[in-house]
Amino acid sequence: MHIQQNNFKLAFGILGVIGLLLSGCSGSGSCLPNSNGSGSNPLNVNLQLDYIGIVPVLNGIATSSYFYVHNDGDTPISGISYTLANAVSSSGDVIDGNGFILKADSLNKCATLAAHSYCQISFTAPSLSLGNQNNSLLKITVKDANGFNHVFDQVINYSYYNVSLNNGVNFATSADVVANISNKRYMMSYLVGGGNGQIFNNINLQISDSGALQINQGFTNGQSMTSAEVIPIEFNVNILSNLPTPVNVTPEYALFTTQAQKLNQTTKTNLAAPALQATQISAGQSLYVNTSSQTSSAMALKLGVVPIIPAPSNAATAPTIYVSNFGDSVSDFTIEPTSSDVVVYANNCTGTIESNASCSFKLGVTTSSSGNSNVLFKIKGVTVLSKVVYYAPTTPTSESAIIISNTPVTQIGLQPNQSSSAINLIFSNLGNYPLTNLTFTPKNTTGGSTQLKIISNSCDPRIESQTQCVVVVQAIASSVAETGALYLEISGNSGSSSFTSQSGLINYFVTANGNLIITSPLGAESTLSIIGNNQESAQAIFTLNNNGSSATSIDSIALTGIDVPAALTITGNTCGSSLVAGGNCQITVKYGPLQPESNDNGIANLQITYGESANTLTGRINYSVTALDSRLAITNVISSGFSGSGTLADPYHGSGCNNNNLSITITYKNMSDNYAAQNMALNIIDGHLSPYMSVESTATTCGYGANPKNLGIGQSCNLVLTANRSAMIDNSSFNLDVTYPSASWNTTQGFITQNNFMYNGSNKSYANYTQPAFTSTITPASDSSLTRTLNQTLIGAEGCGALVTNISAIPNVTSATVTSGNCTVNNDLSISCTNSTTQSNNSISYSIDPNIPRPATLFTQFSLQNAGIQIWYNPNILMFTVSSQTP
């Protein structure tokens, strides 16, 4: 059996000054120039991190979330260690000097990764003051079998996120994705529910180019979320073109502000789909992703965000900024402030920044006044990045204006005359006086025709002291190709003093040439699997779309790769020699037939060359043929405890409203007429296909992992997978998709591995799991008053019946009054509530003992009385602070 392997250059996600960037480097997963150790040669390590977008810190309160680390290789990876730069604690949780935390339990679980598996790394981003932001440096080390250490550094940025100002459902960042053409990468972005006490239902992510970007896990279109909820979403990013290609992900949702509206809508959606047409659909702030294969050294640098710099600050008090490099080594990197007030300290980014390595520097200011300035970042004397930094005295004095801007969208790509979706620019007044007589003026750094348009402005006519406001803008593209940066200039008065400041930069590019994208039924990738029987063949149809503003020539269409088999051919092409703007055409690729003894697999590329600059565009084809005389097939897939049929259109669905055992049984059969499959084992390590689906060993009759079994001629065996419900505790919905495991076995012909098992035209069973979600908030969260209101909202409880929940007694509370909901106050001031789909909101008013020592942190805990029902408490324990009274 011949196995064809293709090694691709690894790329890692990086957030530069303009967003999230991926870049290629040598090897299949590890950049060897940053490896060290003993032994003859370093080995490739197929480790991939999520490319982490800016983490939103909700209302400045420490926020927990996660990202993933993947092993996309064929062999396990062990001995993976995780730490942070400037770690002040590494026994148990790893904590750095900023207070960023990597959770110990997830680090231990992710120390080893099975082949083709992934693991979730949990973290907590620290509390931030109003309008502030900061950065930390993640360091991952893997020692290969030859003793070489492979080091993977990545900057993690986090920023204050005002929930109430960012109404609706929004993404919190933009992204530039750059890697070698035809490569696939993973990217993590965070979707946030804004407003106050709202429910957002039927959320759908509208992706402008499904070939370049797909949801991988963490989100299912149609699900719900609430205000102050964060959903981490992992995307697959396919690098298809050498031209910058913008992809926008826009969240659309229906908003429910009252229980009556939700009940009415719930009733309608249970009747018929047309009832949804009566619901008003809103759109939130988009995730802007720009994909390209142009892996320049500038785009390989991920720059940490700059917190508010204390004014004045010296080498000891200036904040540390990290830079990580995910491309080839970079030399002659310099940092140049444009103002003499800004000083660079402790700069170890001089000289060469090696591939996959990092460096750091500090930014301080000599002035004691507040202000802002641009800092330029250069490579070999050429400016490649620019950053607006803000500085302010720790204690505001006099009438000085202290205004800070948060600009979540830092890079967008547009077509000529196109308007972007709404972008929220948040302004913070950290001074002692209100800011008045405000004027906001759109600016373009290059004087280009692309401009910002102000849609709404809550900052007019004034911004009160220690508050935030939002200016909502749109970018309106020029009619010609251009690049530049957009911002708002702000001027006004603080007391009797005047001031001028600006927002952060929104970098942009407008593509006015012919710009092709490629899609197929699986995005930009197709899988062609056949049996070698001189009869069977398979085909894939790729569609080319010209998203540019002008026609483009199509110069060549070819299949490329290593040892592309003669049985893989282009059999259809409607594209001709050119493609008009807005037009599309199809290319058909066929594989097979092949003779019975054929066994082969590999990857080929459908490569299109087009345009005056010989631009390239690539689609991927995974092909495989299995010899007829020794092969396995999946002959049946059934489920237990799930509803649905397991297809993409009708996935298996499990619910937390019952205690059904959720399982999927996959039947494998030896189809050979001549050979037994000796020592057959499915490729499953540690009994898990995902964090939530594991092998039921007592019911499984197939060999798997390190426990192979013989499968005789014509015999069948079952793989039984059960949902690990005890692990599904941190969200209201989970993706339980099961990709059918590959198998290996021995015959008298030799060792055989079979990949790409298919059943009913698919290589996986689609499944999901949802459970009721109880979201609780207490207001105010922190002040000196002696009253608090606890609000609870229950969603996703349809079919559960009445849910009886408990609210534990709060210390130092003298009375509790139910103002909404079917709740009873017990003698000890604990509370029991009977919830149902017709009563899903509870509101409790508490009075606090006036003699309580202050400041004091109080808490309550929630639990469920119903047996056999699984529910997600968000959160399980709710804390609040009674602060000292103001004299």
SEMI-900269 format. One line per 2 residues: number of its first residue (from 0); their letters; for each residue x, z, y of C-alpha. Coordinates in steps of 0.001 Angstrom, whole numbers. Example, Ala and Ser with C-alpha at 12.3 -4.5 7.8 and 13.67 -1.06 7.14 Angstrom:
0> AS> 12300:7800:-4500; 13670:7140:-1060
//
This chain:
0> MH> 0:0:0; 1370:-971:3386
2> IQ> 659:1367:6293; 1357:-96:9722
4> QN> 2140:2402:12450; 2403:1737:16157
6> NF> 4198:4178:18419; 3051:4399:22014
8> KL> 4639:6028:25001; 3160:9432:25824
10> AF> 1455:10096:29144; 524:13395:30710
12> GI> -2080:14116:33378; -841:15052:36763
14> LG> -2512:16083:39995; -474:14780:42863
16> VI> -1444:15128:46468; -4151:12570:45766
18> GL> -5544:13895:42516; -5009:13693:38785
20> LL> -2318:11331:37505; -1134:10223:34082
22> SG> 2172:8547:33501; 4074:7158:30551
24> CS> 7346:8459:29156; 9435:7748:26091
26> GS> 8369:8678:22585; 5016:9255:20937
28> GS> 4026:12504:22541; 7326:14038:23675
30> CL> 9680:12870:26401; 12987:13258:24641
32> PN> 15231:13553:27733; 13735:17013:28284
34> SN> 14319:18082:24647; 17223:20218:23517
36> GS> 18483:21945:20391; 20636:21431:17340
38> GS> 20331:18697:14748; 21043:15004:14549
40> NP> 17978:13573:16308; 14921:14889:18137
42> LN> 11622:14053:16433; 8525:12673:18123
44> VN> 5825:15292:18775; 2320:13878:19208
46> LQ> 1114:16665:21475; -1333:15837:24269
48> LD> -2666:18207:26898; -5869:17717:28801
50> YI> -5108:16445:32273; -6601:19338:34175
52> GI> -8547:18768:37386; -8723:21375:40158
54> VP> -10338:24534:38767; -13205:25768:40992
56> VL> -13039:29513:41758; -16690:30286:42421
58> NG> -17192:32122:45721; -13619:33371:45384
60> IA> -14404:35497:42288; -12028:35166:39307
62> TS> -13407:32321:37169; -12820:31794:33431
64> SY> -12804:28405:31740; -10675:26381:29328
66> FY> -8884:23149:28538; -7755:21515:25280
68> VH> -4483:20697:23593; -4512:17888:20995
70> ND> -2375:16852:18052; -3045:13133:17653
72> GD> -320:12709:15066; -456:12495:11274
74> TP> 1487:15716:10667; 777:19335:11660
76> IS> 2587:20892:14639; 3583:24548:14352
78> GI> 5489:27053:16453; 3808:26080:19722
80> SY> 4441:28647:22453; 2616:28938:25774
82> TL> 3699:30750:28929; 3493:30598:32718
84> AN> 6227:30351:35309; 6847:33658:37080
86> AV> 5040:35531:34286; 4735:39244:35050
88> SS> 3135:40054:31680; 3573:38265:28355
90> SG> 2582:40917:25817; -954:39886:24952
92> DV> -2437:37876:27808; 113:35893:29813
94> ID> -263:36632:33545; 1736:35143:36408
96> GN> 2461:36579:39846; -634:34895:41316
98> GF> -2895:36593:38760; -3560:33428:36698
100> IL> -4211:34460:33061; -3774:32641:29737
102> KA> -5882:34474:27148; -3876:35797:24194
104> DS> -6469:35140:21477; -6595:31412:22244
106> LN> -2795:31149:22495; -2455:32680:19033
108> KC> -5080:30339:17568; -3393:27312:19121
110> AT> 151:28135:17961; -391:25664:15093
112> LA> -2304:22377:15259; -3367:20466:12173
114> AH> -2973:16688:12165; -5627:14963:14288
116> SY> -7013:18240:15592; -7410:20034:18885
118> CQ> -7573:23594:20139; -9130:25330:23136
120> IS> -6934:27285:25566; -8882:29867:27565
122> FT> -7772:30992:31004; -8936:32917:34045
124> AP> -8171:31594:37522; -7605:34518:39934
126> SL> -9742:35636:42854; -9127:33789:46118
128> SL> -9820:34662:49731; -12262:32574:51758
130> GN> -11205:28912:51798; -7919:29511:49986
132> QN> -6266:27765:47017; -3183:28206:44837
134> NS> -1196:26798:41928; 424:27968:38697
136> LL> 2782:26309:36225; 1903:26050:32533
138> KI> 4892:25736:30182; 4485:24680:26539
140> TV> 7400:24547:24103; 7416:22955:20636
142> KD> 10404:23166:18286; 10571:20232:15886
144> AN> 11964:20269:12346; 15425:19314:13639
146> GF> 15542:22325:15944; 14901:20434:19177
148> NH> 12742:22093:21830; 10183:19786:23421
150> VF> 9014:21186:26751; 5733:20221:28421
152> DQ> 5194:21521:31975; 1962:21035:33912
154> VI> 830:22310:37298; -2623:23915:37299
156> NY> -4403:23958:40660; -7371:26153:41583
158> SY> -9392:26380:44778; -12108:28496:46435
160> YN> -15525:26914:45749; -18538:27891:47870
162> VS> -21492:27610:45476; -24293:27777:48045
164> LN> -22751:25174:50386; -22182:22636:47591
166> NG> -25851:22056:46793; -26805:20251:43612
168> VN> -24605:19260:40664; -21106:18207:41718
170> FA> -17636:17472:40429; -14918:19448:42157
172> TS> -12053:16922:42292; -10945:13278:42165
174> AD> -8432:11729:39774; -5763:9030:39523
176> VV> -5058:8066:35904; -1898:6071:35259
178> AN> -422:5378:31810; 923:2559:29688
180> IS> -1613:-196:29224; -3958:95:26195
182> NK> -3275:3839:25832; -6018:6468:25598
184> RY> -5690:9831:27336; -7716:13032:27659
186> MM> -8840:14433:31019; -10617:17708:31834
188> SY> -12858:17981:34864; -15259:20732:35903
190> LV> -18937:20164:36755; -20427:22853:39011
192> GG> -24047:23822:39714; -24468:24645:43408
194> GN> -27150:26182:45584; -28821:29549:44980
196> GQ> -30865:30380:41879; -31713:26771:41058
198> IF> -32190:25034:37728; -30885:21480:37342
200> NN> -32533:19669:34461; -32016:16349:32681
202> IN> -28470:15907:34012; -27017:12486:33250
204> LQ> -23478:11357:34037; -23582:7753:35232
206> IS> -20202:6130:34442; -19516:2900:36306
208> DS> -17104:1550:33646; -17789:2836:30125
210> GA> -14853:848:28794; -12358:2808:30833
212> LQ> -13980:6252:30626; -16175:8061:28094
214> IN> -17326:11643:27594; -15324:13104:24699
216> QG> -16802:16597:24437; -18337:19471:26382
218> FT> -21391:17671:27723; -24431:15794:26394
220> NG> -26492:13675:28768; -29894:15234:29305
222> QS> -28791:18872:29260; -29442:21477:31977
224> MT> -27416:23885:34073; -28011:26483:36768
226> SA> -26522:27470:40098; -23057:29056:39757
228> EV> -22543:27555:36283; -19359:25619:35452
230> IP> -19281:23086:32601; -15805:21900:31504
232> IE> -16081:18243:30423; -13371:16393:28530
234> FN> -13182:12627:29030; -11424:9857:27128
236> VN> -9586:7599:29573; -8556:4122:28432
238> IL> -5882:2323:30454; -7018:-1288:30339
240> SN> -5548:-3042:33360; -2329:-3127:35337
242> LP> -4401:-3200:38545; -5885:-57:40066
244> TP> -9435:56:38706; -11866:2630:40122
246> VN> -14313:4370:37789; -16960:6672:39265
248> VT> -18824:9371:37340; -21952:10352:39261
250> PE> -24094:13291:38097; -27824:12605:38405
252> YA> -30315:15424:37895; -33845:16718:38405
254> LF> -34098:19884:40493; -36496:22755:39747
256> TT> -36813:25411:42431; -39840:27295:41091
258> QA> -40983:28339:37640; -44265:26461:38043
260> QK> -42387:23211:38586; -40247:23812:35508
262> LN> -43250:24601:33300; -45079:21537:34486
264> QT> -42043:19350:33841; -41446:20953:30444
266> TK> -45010:20113:29433; -44598:16542:30592
268> TN> -41351:15891:28806; -42940:17010:25561
270> LA> -45646:14389:25961; -44042:11075:26790
272> AP> -40942:9682:28422; -42829:7899:31274
274> AL> -43728:11319:32688; -40096:11637:33794
276> QA> -40749:8954:36385; -42693:11467:38445
278> TQ> -39603:13679:38814; -37399:13223:41868
280> IS> -33857:12390:40740; -30942:13471:42930
282> AG> -27256:12537:42789; -24326:14917:43224
284> QS> -20726:14458:44318; -18991:11928:42070
286> LY> -15820:12252:40060; -13607:9426:41321
288> VN> -11166:8210:38655; -8720:5408:39414
290> TS> -7047:3912:36343; -3917:1772:36257
292> SQ> -838:1056:34157; 1433:1109:37230
294> TS> 3574:4107:36245; 5669:4388:39395
296> SA> 7763:7499:39812; 5678:8635:42792
298> MA> 2503:8643:40762; 4227:10614:38028
300> LK> 4573:13699:40202; 1920:16387:40092
302> LG> 2105:18540:43192; 658:22022:43366
304> VV> -1868:22716:46099; -551:24705:49046
306> PI> -2274:28029:49803; -2776:29271:53349
308> IP> 777:30039:54528; 1235:33462:56163
310> AP> 2348:33134:59778; 5120:34013:60111
312> SN> 6696:33928:56632; 10236:34003:55319
314> AA> 11872:33191:51983; 10446:36376:50464
316> TA> 6838:35978:51672; 6391:32175:51630
318> PT> 4165:30836:48790; 5715:28974:45838
320> IY> 4642:25376:45188; 5300:23757:41809
322> VS> 5964:20097:41035; 5803:18657:37504
324> NF> 7042:15222:36466; 5313:13233:33716
326> GD> 7109:9909:34053; 10732:8902:33908
328> SV> 13292:11075:35674; 13045:11122:39472
330> SD> 16083:11458:41730; 16532:11919:45488
332> FT> 13228:13770:45919; 12994:15349:49377
334> IE> 10472:17506:51242; 10233:16951:54998
336> PT> 7858:18897:57295; 6792:16977:60390
338> SS> 6716:20172:62489; 9632:22461:63276
340> DV> 7291:25409:62657; 7286:24664:58911
342> VV> 10367:25591:56856; 11289:24756:53257
344> YA> 12783:27676:51291; 14184:28067:47766
346> NN> 14022:24332:47055; 15209:23531:43528
348> CT> 13578:20078:43556; 16730:18455:44902
350> GT> 18780:16177:42682; 16952:14886:39582
352> IE> 13608:16046:38204; 13745:15220:34504
354> SN> 10866:13739:32540; 8278:16370:31530
356> AS> 10160:18985:33554; 9223:20805:36749
358> CS> 10689:22310:39878; 9508:24519:42722
360> FK> 9949:25173:46412; 8482:27466:49074
362> LG> 6840:26621:52375; 6997:29121:55220
364> VT> 6411:29004:58970; 8358:30503:61846
366> TS> 5412:30776:64230; 3021:33714:64341
368> SS> 174:31439:65472; -2311:29572:63313
370> GN> -2248:25804:62895; -1761:22888:60559
372> SN> 900:20271:59951; 1745:17365:57690
374> VL> 4495:17645:55082; 6044:14419:53768
376> FK> 7386:13994:50245; 9937:11226:49796
378> IK> 11804:9523:46974; 15039:7804:47982
380> GV> 13987:8128:51621; 10567:6473:51186
382> TV> 7436:8544:51839; 5330:8631:48682
384> LS> 3016:11586:49350; 1682:13424:52398
386> KV> 9:16813:52513; -1844:18705:55243
388> VY> -855:22396:55123; -2530:25253:56992
390> YA> -1011:28505:58233; -2465:31633:59814
392> PT> -1532:35236:60577; -2544:37705:57892
394> TP> -4511:39691:60481; -6243:37445:63053
396> TS> -5463:38358:66645; -6887:37379:70061
398> ES> -8950:34220:70341; -6763:31989:68177
400> AI> -8734:29508:66071; -8012:29731:62356
402> II> -9760:26825:60658; -9035:25654:57117
404> SN> -10377:22526:55392; -11043:22044:51665
406> TP> -11146:18369:50662; -12111:18113:46960
408> VT> -12060:14293:46848; -8524:13201:47695
410> QI> -8421:9645:46274; -11069:6933:45974
412> GL> -11072:3260:45047; -13659:942:46574
414> QP> -14792:-2663:46443; -15100:-4563:49751
416> NQ> -18016:-3361:51922; -18874:-695:49336
418> SS> -20034:2787:50363; -18903:5810:48403
420> SA> -21303:8513:47336; -21518:11678:49436
422> IN> -18307:13726:49815; -18422:17375:50917
424> LI> -15739:18504:53388; -15730:22294:53626
426> FS> -14449:24005:56791; -13617:27749:56935
428> NL> -13418:29799:60134; -10981:32624:59389
430> GN> -10583:33735:63011; -12184:36558:64997
432> YP> -14410:34365:67157; -17099:31766:66477
434> LT> -15953:28170:66878; -18125:26386:69430
436> NL> -18475:23035:71232; -17289:21327:68042
438> TF> -16546:17622:67858; -15825:15830:64561
440> TP> -14157:12428:64855; -13512:10149:61823
442> KN> -9919:8891:61682; -7885:6411:59623
444> TT> -4125:7090:59383; -3259:3383:59273
446> GG> -5875:2131:61727; -7579:161:58940
448> ST> -11203:-970:58940; -12284:1483:56241
450> QL> -13929:4447:57950; -15697:7745:57310
452> KI> -19368:8040:58204; -20808:11512:58857
454> IS> -24111:11936:56963; -24890:15571:57777
456> NS> -23116:18448:59510; -23931:22150:59056
458> CD> -20945:23006:61304; -22822:21901:64409
460> PR> -23136:23549:66913; -20875:26438:65774
462> IE> -19062:28058:62857; -19390:31818:62777
464> SQ> -16328:34010:62149; -15404:34456:58453
466> TQ> -17901:31829:57272; -17853:28292:55929
468> CV> -19817:25151:56694; -19947:21644:55252
470> VV> -19691:18168:56739; -21006:15516:54336
472> VQ> -19320:12131:54733; -19277:8681:53152
474> AI> -16366:6265:52976; -17369:2759:54116
476> AS> -14947:147:52776; -13525:-2723:54776
478> SV> -14256:-6329:53875; -10619:-7000:52929
480> AE> -8023:-5379:50670; -6257:-2414:52296
482> TG> -4953:1096:51670; -4774:4181:53843
484> AL> -6066:7703:54317; -9216:9024:55986
486> YL> -9838:12387:57635; -11935:14168:60245
488> EI> -10344:15390:63452; -12048:18547:64750
490> SG> -11834:20004:68246; -13656:22781:70054
492> NS> -13341:26295:71419; -12534:29718:69966
494> GS> -13661:32145:72624; -12223:30720:75831
496> SS> -9364:28917:74041; -9549:25284:72945
498> FT> -8145:24009:69663; -7623:20829:67614
500> SQ> -7356:20610:63824; -8129:18208:60996
502> SG> -9492:17999:57478; -7396:17156:54438
504> LI> -6695:13501:53636; -8895:11207:51522
506> NY> -6529:8473:50310; -8231:5170:49523
508> FV> -7647:1648:48360; -9923:-1394:48644
510> TA> -9549:-4092:45968; -10611:-7490:47207
512> NG> -9071:-9686:44500; -10457:-10770:41170
514> NL> -10387:-7580:39089; -11370:-7737:35432
516> II> -12582:-4955:33181; -13162:-5195:29443
518> TS> -15832:-3622:27245; -17094:-3742:23669
520> PL> -19742:-1732:21769; -17161:1097:21609
522> GA> -15932:747:25192; -12598:-1065:25246
524> ES> -11856:-442:21574; -13228:-1852:18321
526> TL> -12710:-828:14718; -12771:-3549:12065
528> SI> -12765:-2183:8499; -13310:-4339:5439
530> IG> -12887:-4311:1675; -10465:-6778:129
532> NN> -12857:-8804:-1998; -12343:-12373:-714
534> QE> -15806:-12178:864; -16168:-9395:3427
536> SA> -15215:-9819:7095; -15921:-8006:10343
538> QA> -16013:-9080:13966; -15913:-7521:17419
540> IF> -17250:-9009:20648; -15442:-8066:23860
542> TL> -17033:-8703:27258; -14965:-9469:30370
544> NN> -16512:-8566:33739; -15072:-9637:37087
546> NG> -15653:-6628:39364; -13643:-8121:42215
548> SS> -14855:-10006:45262; -13433:-13415:44383
550> AT> -13092:-15732:41406; -9987:-15387:39265
552> SI> -8157:-17695:36907; -7904:-16757:33220
554> DS> -4506:-17978:32111; -4194:-16770:28516
556> IA> -6062:-14812:25831; -4048:-13711:22789
558> LT> -3725:-11088:20059; -500:-9099:20393
560> GI> 1146:-6231:18541; 3511:-5549:15666
562> DV> 2948:-7794:12623; -537:-8930:13640
564> PA> -2063:-10188:10348; -3070:-13819:9993
566> AL> -6557:-12664:8946; -7143:-11291:12482
568> TI> -8130:-14206:14710; -9978:-15107:17911
570> TG> -12983:-17119:16772; -15025:-17367:19974
572> NT> -14316:-17615:23724; -16863:-18384:26448
574> CG> -14522:-17519:29313; -12944:-20864:30075
576> SS> -10169:-21069:32674; -11780:-18983:35437
578> LV> -14412:-16310:36032; -16467:-16037:39218
580> AG> -16920:-12766:41108; -19623:-10726:39398
582> GN> -19528:-12954:36319; -18905:-12121:32682
584> CQ> -17915:-13834:29464; -17354:-12966:25784
586> IT> -14429:-13103:23363; -15048:-12749:19618
588> VK> -12362:-11410:17243; -12760:-11655:13448
590> YG> -10910:-9885:10628; -10983:-11097:7013
592> PL> -11775:-12022:4350; -8787:-10851:2286
594> QP> -7917:-10860:-1403; -8718:-7827:-3640
596> ES> -5215:-6327:-3792; -4933:-6146:13
598> ND> -4354:-2736:1590; -3367:-2677:5242
600> NG> -4187:-1094:8580; -2837:-1211:12089
602> IA> -3540:-1749:15759; -3604:-5040:17632
604> NL> -4230:-5747:21295; -6494:-8376:22801
606> QI> -4428:-9266:25870; -5756:-11283:28807
608> TY> -3495:-12625:31553; -5248:-13590:34778
610> GE> -4895:-14108:38525; -2112:-15327:40782
612> SA> 19:-12263:40019; -281:-12638:36235
614> NT> -2238:-9405:35891; -2803:-8123:32369
616> LT> -5851:-6575:30728; -5928:-5164:27198
618> GR> -8522:-4193:24602; -7616:-2353:21404
620> IN> -8533:-3385:17852; -8101:-960:14955
622> YS> -8126:-2982:11740; -7978:-1917:8101
624> VT> -8561:-3457:4684; -8981:-1435:1481
626> AL> -8080:-2883:-1907; -11146:-3301:-4069
628> DS> -9547:-2002:-7257; -9047:1565:-5966
630> RL> -11212:2744:-3134; -13704:5403:-2160
632> AI> -16940:5011:-258; -19418:7353:1382
634> TN> -22711:6778:-412; -24909:9412:1207
636> VI> -25033:11778:4186; -27752:14427:4441
638> SS> -28295:17529:6523; -29929:20923:6073
640> GF> -31363:23030:8875; -30907:20235:11434
642> SG> -33549:17938:12850; -32782:14284:13571
644> SG> -31100:11566:11517; -27451:11909:12568
646> TL> -27223:8623:14473; -26061:8119:18031
648> AD> -29649:7459:19092; -31084:10339:17026
650> PY> -28332:12913:16385; -28692:15933:14161
652> HG> -29896:18831:16288; -29543:22537:15585
654> SG> -31194:25265:17613; -30418:28899:18377
656> CN> -34159:29585:18078; -33934:30032:14313
658> NN> -31400:31293:11804; -31350:28174:9641
660> NL> -28130:27493:7779; -26907:24305:9509
662> SI> -25002:22023:7166; -24064:18370:6662
664> TI> -23336:17077:3148; -21204:13928:2805
666> TY> -21018:12286:-623; -17812:10424:-1544
668> KN> -17787:8116:-4582; -14930:6513:-6527
670> MS> -15926:2825:-6466; -13126:1656:-8769
672> DN> -13954:147:-12156; -10443:722:-13437
674> YA> -8756:3738:-11886; -9468:7415:-11480
676> AQ> -8538:8968:-8124; -6035:11612:-9222
678> NM> -5379:14582:-6937; -7834:13283:-4388
680> AL> -7872:15316:-1162; -9771:14807:2067
682> NI> -7619:15175:5172; -8888:18601:6298
684> ID> -6467:21330:7346; -7441:25022:7252
686> GH> -10991:24172:6265; -12050:23054:9767
688> LS> -13000:19660:11147; -13598:21153:14608
690> PY> -13884:24633:16118; -17559:24653:15159
692> MS> -17760:22801:11802; -16026:24191:8706
694> VE> -15966:23458:4987; -18386:25441:2799
696> ST> -15924:25985:-52; -18425:27204:-2683
698> AT> -20683:24153:-2301; -17954:21540:-1739
700> TC> -16936:19676:-4902; -14428:17292:-3273
702> GY> -10788:18190:-3029; -9512:18789:485
704> GA> -6429:20025:2294; -4007:21725:-95
706> NP> -6614:21847:-2902; -6887:18350:-4408
708> KN> -9239:17463:-7285; -9546:14517:-9639
710> LG> -12370:12052:-9097; -13040:9906:-12157
712> IG> -14149:6289:-12294; -17643:6038:-10771
714> QS> -17803:9775:-10082; -19023:11343:-6826
716> CN> -18256:14575:-5013; -19730:16366:-2010
718> LV> -18137:17654:1156; -20388:20324:2635
720> LT> -19791:21280:6263; -21508:24221:7926
722> AN> -21883:25017:11599; -19927:28108:12615
724> RS> -22643:29614:14822; -20676:32790:15422
726> AM> -18113:30732:17374; -20748:29114:19612
728> ID> -21057:31911:22135; -19716:30556:25412
730> NS> -22151:27796:26359; -25712:26595:25979
732> SF> -24832:23368:24141; -22122:22206:21736
734> NL> -20987:18869:20346; -20902:19022:16534
736> DV> -20060:15354:15855; -18335:14906:12496
738> TY> -15897:12016:12048; -15729:11303:8320
740> PS> -12362:12591:7024; -9855:10193:5524
742> AS> -8772:10653:1895; -5572:10355:-134
744> WN> -5084:10149:-3889; -2797:8910:-6663
746> TT> -3380:6110:-9164; -1149:4286:-11572
748> QG> -735:1794:-8717; 783:4470:-6518
750> FI> -253:6737:-3646; -3220:5522:-1584
752> TQ> -4627:6656:1759; -8000:5394:2944
754> NN> -9062:5710:6596; -12099:4690:8621
756> FM> -14880:5645:6233; -18195:4180:7335
758> YN> -21808:5035:6522; -24755:3078:7922
760> GS> -22430:1268:10303; -20795:4349:11823
762> NK> -17617:6349:11180; -19259:9651:12109
764> SY> -22408:11732:12024; -23600:12678:15478
766> AN> -24761:16266:15869; -25312:18845:18570
768> YT> -26439:22434:18924; -28323:24093:21758
770> QP> -29329:27682:22325; -31297:29573:24970
772> AF> -29250:30519:28023; -29920:33675:30026
774> TS> -28260:33460:33454; -28108:36696:35445
776> TI> -27051:37334:39023; -27091:40454:41174
778> TP> -27293:40345:44943; -25572:41335:47015
780> AS> -22515:41302:44741; -20486:43404:47135
782> DS> -21529:45289:50286; -22292:48807:51481
784> SL> -26077:48721:51057; -27853:50957:48507
786> TR> -30232:48352:47096; -29574:45535:44666
788> TL> -31713:42820:43122; -31084:41593:39577
790> NQ> -32417:38095:38885; -32525:36565:35420
792> TL> -33400:33008:34469; -34037:31883:30909
794> IG> -33768:28196:29982; -33807:26357:26680
796> AE> -36102:28901:24968; -38795:26425:23981
798> GC> -39660:27045:20345; -38189:30550:20277
800> GA> -41415:32399:20977; -41253:35730:22771
802> LV> -37695:36977:23316; -37255:40696:23872
804> TN> -34149:41451:25918; -32568:44717:26990
806> IS> -30932:45566:30312; -28753:48641:30035
808> AI> -29071:51511:32514; -26804:51302:35559
810> PN> -24861:54466:36420; -25696:56112:39767
812> VT> -28985:54212:40078; -31925:56436:41087
814> SA> -34794:54000:40545; -35557:50578:39100
816> TV> -38620:48503:39990; -39784:45331:38256
818> TS> -40721:42811:40935; -41107:39822:38607
820> GN> -41337:39333:34866; -42894:41063:31881
822> CT> -40508:44024:31911; -40771:47778:31321
824> VN> -38556:50439:32914; -37544:53094:30367
826> ND> -36975:56808:31094; -33220:56359:31335
828> LS> -33782:53413:33753; -32781:50893:31126
830> IS> -35205:47961:31010; -36868:45962:28240
832> CT> -38273:42497:29003; -40504:40294:26894
834> NS> -39646:36697:27762; -41319:33492:26672
836> TT> -41452:29865:27684; -44271:30771:30060
838> QS> -42394:33628:31717; -38716:32894:32094
840> NN> -37770:34664:35306; -37147:38404:35681
842> SI> -36401:40233:38921; -35488:43928:39114
844> SY> -34935:45941:42312; -32550:48925:42089
846> SI> -31919:51888:44417; -28462:53459:44347
848> DP> -27661:57148:44801; -26588:57550:48463
850> NI> -24068:60208:47410; -22113:57838:45191
852> PR> -18350:57942:45882; -17311:54688:47520
854> PA> -16085:52142:46888; -17678:52003:43420
856> TL> -17931:49290:40790; -21121:49444:38711
858> FT> -22257:47306:35814; -25076:46523:33425
860> QF> -25062:44863:29989; -27584:42591:28291
862> SL> -28650:42367:24636; -31350:40737:22467
864> QN> -33719:42563:20095; -34942:39503:18158
866> AG> -33313:38989:14777; -32327:35474:13721
868> IQ> -32077:34057:17239; -28820:33233:18964
870> IW> -28742:33318:22760; -26017:32794:25356
872> YN> -25783:35422:28035; -24160:34090:31177
874> PN> -22670:36642:31686; -23061:39359:29041
876> IL> -21858:42074:31434; -22631:41894:35162
878> MF> -20605:43917:37668; -21139:44628:41363
880> TV> -19477:46700:44059; -20831:49295:46482
882> SS> -18290:49159:49271; -17443:51773:51875
884> QT> -19717:51999:54855; -18515:50448:58082
886> P> -17859:53185:60657
//
